[in-house]
Structure formats: C-alpha cells, structure tokens
Amino acid sequence: MPKSRVLLVDDEPSIRLALRKWFERNGWDVDEAGDGTSACSQLDAFHTGYGLVICDVHLPGVNGLEIATRVQKQWPSLLSRFVFTTGDNMEFSVEQRALRDSTRVLLKPFEFSELRTLVAELSPVVEQTN
C-alpha cells in the first residue's frame, strides 16, 4: 500500500516533532513548515500529493486561515482534508463560511486519540497502529 503524505504546519517545533513522530509511526510520509510562507511553497510544489494538511491558525506571516483560503481557491479537493489546530475558539466570518463547512478544527491541547479518530475519518485507507 502506498504511504500517505501529510503537511504539518506549526510555528512551535515541539508540536511539529510530536506530530511528526505520531504520523511516521502510523505509516505516513511527513513534510513540515514552521510558517505560512513555507507552507504555501510546499503546497505549490506538492499539493496533489497531500492526503492531509494539519495547520495551526496562528502563524507568523501568512496565517492558517489565509492558507486555507488559498487551498480553497487553487485546490478545492484538498480542503476537505485540511485540519486547523488552535488553542482558541475559532470564529469564521461570513466570507469564510465555506472554510468552516469544509474543514475540521482540532483544539489544543488535544489527545492523540482525538487525532487518531480524526485521521481515520478523513483518510480511512491508512491503517492506524497507535
């Protein structure tokens, strides 16, 4: 079975590391970005290859909502596999209604069991081990 690829976008290295380890243990190939600009570059290069994007809302420069808006416009089929992570309550504006309806939100701090459930819902073809 071919591996799935995930893009992890978070400006906190410790969060990226923990997520990387979890996804790798579960058979995923992992790309990382520490800011929104890097995430956009990676999406430009490999957007069709991502089975999942996990993206913090609050990032330096280009924020998570701006990244999701770009995904919505350029690669709309990826939006259903776009997950926001945040420690805040997310409020979407009227203009962002489609983002709200098409994405998921994982509230920090979250348990890996929550992540496992979400990943299974969004990409059931990948066998989960932990």
MIKE-380108 format. One line per field, with one value per residue: residue number from 0; x, y, z of N, C-alpha, C in turn. Coordinates in nm, 2 decimals. Example, Ala and Ser with C-alpha at 12.3 -4.5 7.8 and 13.67 -1.06 7.14 Angstrom:
% MIKE-380108
pos: (0, 1) $
n_X: (1.32, 1.28) $
n_Y: (-0.57, -0.22) $
n_Z: (0.78, 0.71) $
ca_X: (1.23, 1.37) $
ca_Y: (-0.45, -0.11) $
ca_Z: (0.78, 0.71) $
c_X: (1.32, 1.29) $
c_Y: (-0.33, 0.00) $
c_Z: (0.78, 0.79) $
% end
This chain:
% MIKE-380108
pos: (0, 1, 2, 3, 4, 5, 6, 7, 8, 9, 10, 11, 12, 13, 14, 15, 16, 17, 18, 19, 20, 21, 22, 23, 24, 25, 26, 27, 28, 29, 30, 31, 32, 33, 34, 35, 36, 37, 38, 39, 40, 41, 42, 43, 44, 45, 46, 47, 48, 49, 50, 51, 52, 53, 54, 55, 56, 57, 58, 59, 60, 61, 62, 63, 64, 65, 66, 67, 68, 69, 70, 71, 72, 73, 74, 75, 76, 77, 78, 79, 80, 81, 82, 83, 84, 85, 86, 87, 88, 89, 90, 91, 92, 93, 94, 95, 96, 97, 98, 99, 100, 101, 102, 103, 104, 105, 106, 107, 108, 109, 110, 111, 112, 113, 114, 115, 116, 117, 118, 119, 120, 121, 122, 123, 124, 125, 126, 127, 128, 129) $
n_X: (0.08, 0.06, 0.23, 0.07, 0.08, 0.15, 0.11, 0.25, 0.19, 0.31, 0.43, 0.56, 0.82, 0.83, 0.57, 0.54, 0.73, 0.63, 0.39, 0.50, 0.64, 0.42, 0.27, 0.46, 0.50, 0.26, 0.28, 0.29, 0.43, 0.60, 0.59, 0.70, 0.63, 0.73, 0.61, 0.37, 0.44, 0.63, 0.47, 0.29, 0.46, 0.54, 0.29, 0.24, 0.43, 0.36, 0.09, -0.11, -0.02, -0.08, -0.24, -0.34, -0.36, -0.24, -0.28, -0.18, -0.36, -0.26, 0.00, 0.33, 0.35, 0.19, -0.12, -0.31, -0.58, -0.55, -0.39, -0.57, -0.77, -0.64, -0.59, -0.86, -0.93, -0.73, -0.69, -0.94, -1.03, -0.86, -0.93, -1.12, -0.96, -0.82, -0.71, -0.75, -0.55, -0.57, -0.56, -0.75, -1.10, -1.25, -1.37, -1.54, -1.57, -1.85, -1.77, -1.60, -1.75, -1.76, -1.51, -1.54, -1.74, -1.61, -1.37, -1.19, -1.16, -0.92, -0.88, -0.63, -0.50, -0.47, -0.56, -0.38, -0.55, -0.78, -0.67, -0.62, -0.88, -0.98, -0.81, -0.87, -1.13, -1.09, -0.91, -0.95, -0.82, -0.56, -0.39, -0.41, -0.18, -0.11) $
n_Y: (-0.12, 0.22, 0.49, 0.75, 1.11, 1.38, 1.73, 1.92, 2.21, 2.44, 2.68, 2.61, 2.42, 2.19, 2.09, 2.02, 1.82, 1.62, 1.56, 1.48, 1.24, 1.08, 1.06, 0.94, 0.69, 0.58, 0.52, 0.73, 0.96, 1.26, 1.61, 1.93, 2.26, 2.57, 2.81, 3.02, 3.10, 2.92, 2.69, 2.75, 2.75, 2.47, 2.36, 2.46, 2.31, 2.04, 1.99, 1.81, 1.57, 1.55, 1.39, 1.49, 1.79, 1.95, 2.23, 2.50, 2.78, 3.03, 3.18, 3.30, 3.57, 3.46, 3.34, 3.06, 3.06, 3.21, 3.04, 2.83, 2.95, 3.00, 2.73, 2.66, 2.81, 2.73, 2.45, 2.30, 2.04, 1.95, 2.08, 1.95, 1.78, 1.93, 2.04, 2.25, 2.36, 2.49, 2.68, 2.85, 2.96, 2.91, 3.14, 3.19, 3.42, 3.56, 3.55, 3.34, 3.11, 2.88, 2.77, 2.70, 2.51, 2.31, 2.23, 2.09, 2.13, 2.10, 2.13, 2.27, 2.20, 1.87, 1.52, 1.24, 1.04, 1.17, 1.29, 1.05, 0.95, 1.15, 1.15, 0.89, 0.93, 1.11, 1.00, 0.70, 0.49, 0.46, 0.25, 0.25, 0.24, 0.32) $
n_Z: (0.00, -0.09, 0.08, 0.27, 0.26, 0.47, 0.55, 0.80, 0.97, 1.18, 1.41, 1.63, 1.72, 1.89, 1.89, 1.62, 1.61, 1.78, 1.64, 1.40, 1.48, 1.56, 1.32, 1.15, 1.29, 1.23, 0.96, 0.77, 0.53, 0.60, 0.57, 0.68, 0.79, 0.93, 0.92, 0.76, 0.49, 0.41, 0.42, 0.21, -0.01, -0.01, -0.06, -0.31, -0.45, -0.41, -0.38, -0.48, -0.37, -0.10, 0.15, 0.37, 0.56, 0.83, 1.02, 1.20, 1.33, 1.41, 1.28, 1.20, 0.97, 0.69, 0.78, 0.92, 0.83, 0.60, 0.45, 0.42, 0.27, 0.03, -0.05, -0.08, -0.31, -0.50, -0.49, -0.44, -0.38, -0.18, 0.04, 0.20, 0.35, 0.52, 0.83, 1.09, 1.37, 1.69, 1.99, 2.06, 2.05, 1.74, 1.52, 1.23, 0.97, 0.78, 0.51, 0.52, 0.54, 0.38, 0.43, 0.70, 0.67, 0.53, 0.65, 0.93, 1.29, 1.53, 1.87, 2.07, 2.39, 2.25, 2.26, 2.15, 2.08, 1.99, 1.76, 1.62, 1.57, 1.41, 1.19, 1.10, 1.01, 0.80, 0.63, 0.57, 0.44, 0.53, 0.75, 1.09, 1.37, 1.62) $
ca_X: (0.00, 0.15, 0.21, 0.00, 0.17, 0.08, 0.19, 0.23, 0.22, 0.30, 0.55, 0.62, 0.89, 0.79, 0.44, 0.57, 0.81, 0.54, 0.30, 0.58, 0.66, 0.30, 0.24, 0.56, 0.47, 0.14, 0.30, 0.28, 0.54, 0.57, 0.65, 0.68, 0.65, 0.72, 0.54, 0.27, 0.50, 0.69, 0.36, 0.24, 0.56, 0.52, 0.16, 0.26, 0.51, 0.32, -0.05, -0.18, 0.03, -0.11, -0.36, -0.39, -0.29, -0.27, -0.23, -0.21, -0.43, -0.18, 0.14, 0.39, 0.33, 0.06, -0.18, -0.37, -0.70, -0.51, -0.35, -0.69, -0.84, -0.56, -0.62, -1.00, -0.93, -0.65, -0.70, -1.06, -1.05, -0.78, -0.99, -1.19, -0.86, -0.75, -0.75, -0.69, -0.52, -0.57, -0.59, -0.86, -1.22, -1.24, -1.48, -1.53, -1.65, -1.95, -1.70, -1.53, -1.84, -1.72, -1.40, -1.60, -1.81, -1.53, -1.25, -1.21, -1.08, -0.87, -0.85, -0.51, -0.42, -0.56, -0.51, -0.35, -0.67, -0.86, -0.61, -0.64, -1.02, -1.00, -0.74, -0.94, -1.25, -1.06, -0.83, -0.97, -0.74, -0.43, -0.40, -0.35, -0.12, -0.11) $
ca_Y: (0.00, 0.34, 0.57, 0.88, 1.22, 1.49, 1.85, 1.97, 2.35, 2.49, 2.75, 2.55, 2.30, 2.07, 2.04, 1.96, 1.70, 1.52, 1.52, 1.40, 1.11, 1.01, 1.02, 0.84, 0.56, 0.53, 0.49, 0.85, 1.04, 1.38, 1.73, 2.02, 2.40, 2.64, 2.94, 3.01, 3.12, 2.79, 2.60, 2.78, 2.69, 2.33, 2.33, 2.49, 2.21, 1.91, 1.99, 1.69, 1.46, 1.55, 1.32, 1.56, 1.91, 1.99, 2.36, 2.59, 2.90, 3.15, 3.16, 3.43, 3.60, 3.41, 3.26, 2.94, 3.10, 3.26, 2.92, 2.75, 3.03, 2.97, 2.60, 2.66, 2.87, 2.67, 2.31, 2.28, 1.90, 1.93, 2.15, 1.85, 1.71, 2.04, 2.05, 2.36, 2.34, 2.61, 2.69, 2.95, 2.93, 2.96, 3.20, 3.22, 3.53, 3.52, 3.52, 3.22, 3.01, 2.76, 2.71, 2.64, 2.39, 2.21, 2.19, 2.05, 2.21, 2.02, 2.22, 2.24, 2.07, 1.76, 1.39, 1.17, 0.96, 1.26, 1.29, 0.92, 0.94, 1.25, 1.09, 0.78, 0.98, 1.18, 0.91, 0.57, 0.39, 0.44, 0.17, 0.32, 0.14, 0.38) $
ca_Z: (0.00, -0.09, 0.20, 0.25, 0.29, 0.55, 0.57, 0.93, 0.97, 1.31, 1.44, 1.75, 1.68, 1.97, 1.84, 1.49, 1.63, 1.83, 1.53, 1.30, 1.53, 1.56, 1.18, 1.10, 1.35, 1.17, 0.82, 0.69, 0.50, 0.67, 0.54, 0.78, 0.77, 1.05, 0.90, 0.65, 0.37, 0.38, 0.39, 0.08, -0.11, -0.02, -0.12, -0.46, -0.51, -0.38, -0.33, -0.51, -0.30, 0.04, 0.20, 0.49, 0.60, 0.97, 1.01, 1.31, 1.28, 1.43, 1.23, 1.16, 0.82, 0.64, 0.89, 0.88, 0.75, 0.46, 0.38, 0.38, 0.16, -0.09, -0.08, -0.13, -0.44, -0.60, -0.49, -0.36, -0.33, -0.07, 0.16, 0.29, 0.43, 0.59, 0.97, 1.17, 1.51, 1.76, 2.13, 2.07, 1.98, 1.61, 1.47, 1.09, 0.92, 0.68, 0.39, 0.54, 0.57, 0.31, 0.50, 0.82, 0.64, 0.46, 0.72, 1.07, 1.39, 1.65, 1.97, 2.15, 2.37, 2.21, 2.29, 2.02, 2.04, 1.91, 1.63, 1.55, 1.53, 1.30, 1.08, 1.05, 0.94, 0.68, 0.54, 0.62, 0.37, 0.60, 0.87, 1.21, 1.46, 1.76) $
c_X: (0.09, 0.12, 0.14, 0.10, 0.09, 0.17, 0.15, 0.28, 0.20, 0.43, 0.62, 0.69, 0.85, 0.66, 0.46, 0.64, 0.71, 0.44, 0.38, 0.60, 0.54, 0.26, 0.33, 0.53, 0.35, 0.15, 0.29, 0.41, 0.50, 0.65, 0.61, 0.70, 0.64, 0.65, 0.45, 0.33, 0.56, 0.58, 0.30, 0.33, 0.55, 0.39, 0.17, 0.33, 0.44, 0.17, -0.13, -0.14, -0.01, -0.24, -0.42, -0.30, -0.33, -0.20, -0.28, -0.27, -0.33, -0.04, 0.20, 0.37, 0.19, 0.00, -0.26, -0.50, -0.66, -0.46, -0.47, -0.77, -0.77, -0.59, -0.76, -1.00, -0.85, -0.66, -0.82, -1.08, -0.96, -0.84, -1.06, -1.09, -0.77, -0.80, -0.67, -0.66, -0.51, -0.61, -0.71, -0.99, -1.22, -1.37, -1.46, -1.62, -1.75, -1.88, -1.63, -1.62, -1.81, -1.60, -1.45, -1.67, -1.73, -1.41, -1.29, -1.12, -1.04, -0.82, -0.73, -0.55, -0.51, -0.48, -0.48, -0.47, -0.77, -0.80, -0.63, -0.78, -1.04, -0.93, -0.81, -1.06, -1.21, -0.98, -0.84, -0.88, -0.60, -0.46, -0.34, -0.30, -0.11, -0.21) $
c_Y: (0.12, 0.42, 0.70, 0.99, 1.33, 1.61, 1.90, 2.11, 2.40, 2.56, 2.71, 2.42, 2.17, 2.01, 1.96, 1.82, 1.59, 1.47, 1.43, 1.26, 1.02, 0.97, 0.92, 0.70, 0.50, 0.52, 0.61, 0.90, 1.18, 1.49, 1.83, 2.17, 2.47, 2.78, 2.92, 3.03, 2.99, 2.69, 2.62, 2.73, 2.54, 2.29, 2.35, 2.37, 2.07, 1.89, 1.87, 1.56, 1.45, 1.48, 1.40, 1.68, 1.94, 2.12, 2.45, 2.72, 3.02, 3.12, 3.29, 3.45, 3.55, 3.32, 3.14, 2.96, 3.14, 3.14, 2.84, 2.82, 3.00, 2.83, 2.59, 2.71, 2.79, 2.52, 2.27, 2.14, 1.87, 1.99, 2.05, 1.77, 1.81, 2.05, 2.16, 2.31, 2.47, 2.59, 2.78, 2.89, 2.98, 3.02, 3.24, 3.33, 3.48, 3.48, 3.39, 3.10, 2.87, 2.69, 2.64, 2.51, 2.28, 2.16, 2.14, 2.13, 2.11, 2.12, 2.18, 2.27, 1.96, 1.63, 1.32, 1.08, 1.04, 1.27, 1.16, 0.91, 1.03, 1.20, 0.98, 0.82, 1.04, 1.10, 0.77, 0.46, 0.37, 0.36, 0.24, 0.21, 0.19, 0.48) $
c_Z: (0.00, 0.04, 0.17, 0.30, 0.36, 0.55, 0.71, 0.93, 1.11, 1.34, 1.56, 1.72, 1.76, 1.93, 1.71, 1.51, 1.69, 1.73, 1.43, 1.35, 1.52, 1.42, 1.12, 1.16, 1.28, 1.01, 0.72, 0.65, 0.55, 0.61, 0.65, 0.73, 0.90, 1.04, 0.77, 0.51, 0.32, 0.34, 0.25, -0.03, -0.12, -0.08, -0.27, -0.52, -0.51, -0.35, -0.36, -0.44, -0.16, 0.06, 0.31, 0.51, 0.74, 0.99, 1.13, 1.25, 1.29, 1.39, 1.20, 1.01, 0.78, 0.74, 0.83, 0.79, 0.61, 0.38, 0.33, 0.27, 0.03, -0.14, -0.14, -0.28, -0.54, -0.61, -0.40, -0.31, -0.21, 0.06, 0.25, 0.38, 0.50, 0.73, 1.03, 1.31, 1.58, 1.91, 2.16, 2.01, 1.84, 1.57, 1.32, 1.05, 0.82, 0.55, 0.40, 0.57, 0.50, 0.37, 0.63, 0.78, 0.58, 0.54, 0.86, 1.16, 1.50, 1.75, 2.05, 2.30, 2.34, 2.25, 2.15, 1.98, 1.96, 1.77, 1.55, 1.50, 1.41, 1.18, 1.01, 0.97, 0.81, 0.58, 0.59, 0.55, 0.44, 0.73, 0.98, 1.31, 1.60, 1.78) $
% end
